[in-house]
Every structure is written in C-alpha cells, then in structure tokens.
C-alpha cells in the first residue's frame, strides 16, 4: 500500500524526524526561520519546506512581525496525536512498573544481609 502524502494529516507530517525536531524547538516559544536553521542545523530552504508541511497540516502557526515571520507550535492541533499516544500509556506504565519492581528486588538482594 502506498504511503499517504506528508501533507494529508499531522501523523504523516511528523513521521519525518526533522519535523519533530522543529516542533520540539518551537514548543518553547515562537521563532524566526533563521533561529530554527541554527538550532536544527539544516539549510534555510529545507527548514522552510518542513515548516510549509507543518503549516499545511495545522501543526504550526505563523504570524508576521514586520519583515519577519514567526512560527510557533499549534498545541491544539497536536492534541489528537497526544490523545492517540495516551492509549498506549497503560502499556508503558506497566513496563516501567516491572522495571521498578526488578530494580527493587535486586536492590533488596544486594543491600540485605548478603544472602538470598
């Protein structure tokens, strides 16, 4: 089956690691393209292309400030992805609980009387 276009929905858009990096960088504050270029280490045309994809699916917003365009993450558009991944939180919480239990058992065996 052919893969859907990156501009068809947010899930496809964030499949690209650089776009996830950009979203993460923009989560803190709105930024100019030049700031994103420096932070991510891509050339300006590549950053602009990725921002265009993210903007088309609604994951980033842009506003003009004089000659500059300022980009920011659109948290509301990310909500469906967050809700979907929350479906799996139970699994990860269970896995982390198991790791914690193993560590506590190991610590009790080492820190105890030295005997098992």
C-alpha positions as CSV (number, residue, x, y, z in Angstrom):
1,X,0.0,0.0,0.0
2,X,1.3,3.4,-0.9
3,X,2.1,5.8,1.9
4,X,-0.1,8.8,2.3
5,X,1.3,12.3,1.5
6,X,3.0,14.1,4.3
7,X,0.5,16.9,3.9
8,X,-2.5,14.7,4.3
9,X,-2.6,14.7,8.1
10,X,-0.4,15.5,11.2
11,X,0.6,11.9,11.8
12,X,2.1,11.7,8.3
13,X,3.8,15.1,8.7
14,X,5.5,14.2,12.0
15,X,6.8,10.9,10.6
16,X,9.8,12.9,9.4
17,X,12.4,13.3,12.3
18,X,13.4,16.8,11.3
19,X,9.8,18.0,11.5
20,X,9.6,16.5,15.0
21,X,12.8,18.4,15.9
22,X,11.3,21.6,14.6
23,X,8.0,21.1,16.5
24,X,10.0,20.4,19.7
25,X,12.1,23.5,19.2
26,X,9.0,25.6,18.6
27,X,7.3,24.3,21.7
28,X,9.1,26.7,23.9
29,X,8.5,29.9,22.0
30,X,7.7,31.4,18.6
31,X,10.8,31.6,16.4
32,X,12.1,33.0,13.2
33,X,13.2,30.7,10.4
34,X,16.8,31.8,11.0
35,X,16.7,30.7,14.6
36,X,15.3,27.3,13.5
37,X,18.1,26.9,10.9
38,X,20.8,27.4,13.6
39,X,19.1,25.2,16.2
40,X,18.3,22.3,13.9
41,X,21.4,22.6,11.6
42,X,19.6,22.5,8.3
43,X,19.8,25.0,5.5
44,X,17.1,27.6,5.2
45,X,15.3,26.2,2.2
46,X,14.9,22.8,3.9
47,X,13.6,24.4,7.1
48,X,11.2,26.5,5.1
49,X,10.0,23.3,3.3
50,X,9.4,21.5,6.5
51,X,7.6,24.5,8.0
52,X,5.4,24.6,5.0
53,X,4.4,21.0,5.5
54,X,3.8,21.5,9.2
55,X,1.7,24.7,8.5
56,X,-0.4,22.9,5.9
57,X,-1.5,20.2,8.4
58,X,-2.0,22.9,11.0
59,X,0.8,21.9,13.4
60,X,2.5,25.3,13.3
61,X,1.1,28.8,13.1
62,X,2.8,31.7,11.6
63,X,2.4,35.5,12.1
64,X,4.1,38.4,10.6
65,X,6.1,40.9,12.7
66,X,7.4,43.5,10.3
67,X,9.6,41.7,7.7
68,X,9.8,38.6,9.8
69,X,7.6,35.5,10.1
70,X,7.4,34.0,13.5
71,X,6.4,30.3,13.8
72,X,5.0,28.5,16.8
73,X,3.6,25.1,17.6
74,X,-0.2,24.8,17.4
75,X,-0.8,22.8,20.6
76,X,-4.5,22.3,19.8
77,X,-3.6,20.6,16.5
78,X,-1.2,18.3,18.4
79,X,-4.0,17.2,20.8
80,X,-5.3,14.3,18.6
81,X,-1.8,12.8,18.5
82,X,-1.4,13.2,22.2
83,X,-4.7,11.5,22.8
84,X,-3.8,8.7,20.5
85,X,-0.5,8.0,22.1
86,X,-2.1,8.2,25.5
87,X,-3.9,5.0,24.5
88,X,-0.5,3.2,24.9
89,X,0.4,4.9,28.2
90,X,-1.0,1.9,30.2
91,X,1.4,-0.4,28.4
92,X,4.4,1.8,29.1
93,X,3.4,2.4,32.7
94,X,3.1,-1.4,33.1
95,X,6.6,-1.8,31.6
96,X,8.1,0.8,33.9
97,X,6.4,-0.7,36.9
98,X,8.0,-4.1,36.0
99,X,11.4,-2.4,35.7
100,X,11.0,-0.7,39.0
101,X,10.0,-4.0,40.7
102,X,13.0,-5.8,39.3
103,X,15.3,-3.0,40.4
104,X,13.8,-3.0,43.9
105,X,14.2,-6.8,44.2
106,X,17.8,-6.6,43.0
107,X,18.5,-3.8,45.5
108,X,16.9,-5.8,48.3
109,X,19.1,-8.8,47.4
110,X,22.3,-6.7,47.3
111,X,21.5,-4.3,50.2
112,X,20.2,-7.0,52.5
113,X,22.2,-9.5,54.6
114,X,24.1,-10.6,51.5
115,X,22.1,-13.9,51.4
116,X,19.2,-14.8,49.2
